[in-house]
Each structure stands twice: as C-alpha cells, then as structure tokens.
Amino acid sequence: MDAPVEAVIWDYGGVISSPLFRGIGRFEADMGYPPGSILELIFGETAYIRSPSQAPAPAPAVGEAAASAGETAYIGAEGNPRGGDPIDGAVPESASAVTHDWHRLETGEIGFEEYMGGVMERAPQVLGRPIDLDAYQQFTRDMPLGIHWPVVHRIRRLRGDGLKVALLTNNVKEFGSAWRSTFPVDELFEIVVDSSEVGMRKPDPRIYRLTCERLGVAPAASVFVDDNRDNVEAARAVGIEAVHFGDEPLGPLSELDAILERRGTSAA
C-alpha cells in the first residue's frame, strides 16, 4: 500500500508560470535565423525540434508553428518533445551531467555575464552570423509570461490543509528577483530549492533527495509536479510519485487530486 502523502513538490516554469519562450519560432523566422538555432545557442538543445516529416505537426495552440510549411516545427510545450520548457530536463546521458553553459549557469558555476559572453562567441557558428542582441533582448522582454492561478490557489489550499509544499526549480541566480516577483513565493512555500543556490539541477537525483530532506519527508511520501518528462521520470526513479503537467492546469490538478484521494494524506 502506498504511503500517505506528506508533501507536494512543485516546479515553477511551465507549472506555476505559463511556458517560457512562446513565439521563439516566429522570432527566428523574422530574424532569418535557422529554425531551432536560438534554442541551440541559448540552451544547447537541439532535441526540441524536428521536421514535420518526422511526426504530424501539432495544433497551433500546443506548439509553435514553423516559419513556413516544410520547415522545422516546434513540438510540445515550447518545442520540447519531452514536454516542458527548453530550460529544463536532461539531454546528457548522465542526469547529473552539466555539459552546456546554460547548465553551468543554472548550477551557479558561472555568472550571467560570463554566460552571455559565451553566447556571443558561439553565435556566428550556430546562427550563421552574430546575434542581434538588442532584438533578442526585446523578444525576451515582450515574451508573454503568465501565472497559472488555479495552481497557486491549489498550493495555498494544500498548505492550509496541513500538507508540506516545496518549490523545486532550475533557475538562474541573476533572475531570482524577477521570477519571485510573479507570485507570492514565500507565502506559499516553506522550502524553496533553487538549482543556482544548491549547485545541482533537475533531473539530477540528488536534488530530489535534497528537497525531501529539507522537507523532512521520505521520497515515497511525496508527490512531484513538473512539465518536463525527464524531470518527472527522474523523480519517479528516486521513489517520488509524479504528475506530468501539460499545457493547461486543470487536468494535472485533477490527477494530483486523484493521487491524494487514493493515497490519503498525513494531514487527513
């Protein structure tokens, strides 16, 4: 019999917030950059794109359309076939591997200034020419970012019901004040585990165990919610039941409620 749930652990980007980098395909097309090149340059990820011949194109509400028919199409949430933002997840063979400057930035190994220096240096090889940094920065400023308020309200109710709740995020030290200003972090969470502060990132199994340790619960007494399948599978591998979060909040929240009803909670 499964243990009663004592804690629910939440991702930020794509779960509490709406998915990041909506419109990246259109930006690349407008700038004349090769499809997928910005994600490759910024995050080192090429697995998040494929040509339409490899699979049916997604509906416009789900994925980012390619610049034109026959070109590379973005799939899944922000073009990630594993689901979730390109910021998250593991392409390396080892879940704990840090192989790209973005990963090094997320684990606090390098600062943002050093990271951007690498972006500028790599850009001609990846994009075919230097990156127009002003245009890219304008795109990121204009990039829509919303909050899934049903998720926020559900977290508040869980805490009110006596369950422990934690936030587990792959993030960047220099972005802390910005993302924390989008919703009441400290009001909702007793524990916040930020990759840039602890020197490890999802899907490294150590970061899940650390989160559970800080909550004072066993992995088997926890549930994890994330929009990236690699992160979800890594949580399951350490014994945490997990919910994969898609493009809208109501389905995953219903799945979470079903888990809590099936297993019961320590607060019941």
N, C-alpha and C positions, 0 to 999 in steps of 0.2 A: 504494500500500500504506500502511495506517495506521501511524503511528509507534508504537514500543513504548511502553507506559505507564510513566511515571516517577513519577507521583504520583496519589493519590486524595484528593479533597476532599469533606468531609462536612458536612452540615447538622446542627444539634443538635435543635431542636424537631420532633418527629414522625418523626425518623430515629434518632438516638441515644436520645432520650426518646420516650415514648408521646405521642400527640397531646394538645395542650392543649385546655382548655375543653370536655371531655366533661361533659355534663349541663347545658349552658347553656340549652337549650330548656326543660328542666324547671324550672330556676331562674326563667326569665322567666314561665312559667305559674304557678308558686307565688306569685310576687310580683305577678302581674296586669299585667306589662309587655307591650306589644305584641310579637308574635313577631319576632325579629330585631333588636329595638331595642337590646339590650345590645351586640351586636357593632357596630351602627351608632354607638352612643355612644362605646364604648371605642376602636374601631379605625377608625371612619369607613367601614366596609364594609357595603354593602347588597347586593352582588352574590353573597353567600354563601348567600342564602336564596331560595326560590321557593315558589309554591303547588303542592300536589300535582297540580293540573290541568296544570301545565307539563311534568311528567315523572312516571313511576312513582316511588312512594315507595321509598326504599332499605330494605334489611333492617335490623332494629334493631341488629345487630352492626356495621353500617357507619356509619350516620348517626344523628343524634339525632332521636328522634321528636318530632313537634309536640305541642303541649299537648292537642289533641283533633283528631279527624278533621275534615278540611275546612279546617284552619288551615295556616299556612305550615309547611313541613317543612324541616329541615336536611338537606343532602345532602353526600356525600363525607366526607372526613376533617374532622370538626368543622364540617360545614356548608359547606365550600368546594367549589364545583363544579369548580374548577381543581385540587383536591387540596391537602392540607396545612392548616396552621394559619391562622387569620384574621390572625395577626400578620404573615405573610409575603406576598410577591407584590406585583403592581402592578395597581391599578385605573386610575391616571392614564394618559393617552395616552403620556406620556414615561416611560420606565423610570427615569430619574434624577429624576423629579419628586418633591418632598416636599410633599404637599398637605394632610396632616392632622396634628394634634398628635402622634398616635402615631408617625408617620413622623419628625417633628421630634425626638421623644424618642429614637427608635432611632438617629438620627444624632448625638445629643448636642447638638443645637441648643438644647433646653430641658431642664430637670431634671424629676424626677418630681413635685416639689411644684407646680411651675407647671402641669404636665400635668394633675394631679388638680384643680387649680383650674378649668381649662377644662372638665373632665368635669362638675363640679358645676354650672357655669354653663350648660352645654348640656342637662343632664338634663331639665329641665321640658319643653323643646321636643321632645325625642326620645322620652321615656318618658311624657309627659303629666303628670308630677309629679316632684318632687325624687327623686333616687335615695336609697334606703336604704343608705347607705354601710356601715353595720355588717353588714347582711345580705349585701351584695356581698363584703365582705372575708372574711366567714365562708365564703361559697361558694368563694372562691379558696383559702382555707386548706384546705378539705375536698376540693378538686378533686384527683382521683386523678392522680398523676404517677409513671410507672414508667420503667425503663430497659430498652431492648432489648439485653439482654446478649449475644445472638448477634452483634449489630452491634459491640459493644465488643470481643468476642473476635476478630472478623474484622479489625478495625482493628489490634489488637495483633499478629496474625499477619502482616498486610501489612507492618507496620513491621519485624517480626522478619525478614521475607524481604528486606528492603533497600529497599522502596518508601518514598517520601516520603508523608507524610499530613498533611493540614491540616484545621482546623475553620473553617468559614465560616458565621457566624451573624448574623442580625438580632437584636439584643438591646438591653437597657437597662442603662446603667451601674450604676444602683442595684440591679439584680437579679444582678450578677456573682457575688457570694459565694454566693448561693442556688443558681444553676444549676451553678456549678462544683463544688459540694459533692455533686452527684448521681452523679458518676462520676470516674475518675482522669484529668482533662483533661491535666495536664502530663506525666503518664507516657506518654500515648498520642500527643500531638501536638507536633511540633516548631514548628509555626506555628499560631497562633490569630488569625483576623481577625474582630474584633467590630465590628459596624456603629457602635456608640456610641463606639468609640475612633478609627475612621478617617473618620467624617463622611460615610459613604455606605452604602447598603443595597441588598441584592438587591431587584430584578433589574437594578440599575444595572450596565452592562457594565464600568464602571471597577473595581468591587470584585472581579470575577473576575480581571481582568488584574493587579490588585494582589496578589491571593492567589498567582497563578502567579509573579509577580516575586519575592515573598518566599520561595517555594519554590525558585526558581531553575530553573524549567521553563517550556517553551512551553505555551500552551493546548492545542495539538494533542497534547501528550504527557501530558495529564491526563484524569482521569475525575471527574465530579461526581455526588454523590448527594443528592437533595433530595425532599421530599414535596410541593412546590408546583410545579405545571406551569409557571407563569410564570417561576419561577426556573430550572427545567430548560431551558425554551426559550431563555431569555436566555444561559445557559451555552453552549448549542449555537451560538447566534448569534456567539459570540466564538471558536468553534472547539474547544470542550471537549465531548467525548462525555459524555453524561449519562444517569443512571438515575433514573426516577421511582419514588419509594418510596411504597407504598400503606399499607394498614392492618396488614400483618404483615411481618416482616423476611425470611422465608426466600426468597420469590420475588425480591425485589430483589437479595438477596445472590447468588442463583443467576445473575441477569442480569449482575451485576458479574463474577462468576467466568467467565462465558462471554466477556465482553469481554476479560478478562485472558488467557484461553486463546487467543482469536482473534488478539489483537494482540501477545501476548508482553509481557514487562516488561524494563526496563533492568537489573533485578536478576537476571534468569534467566541 
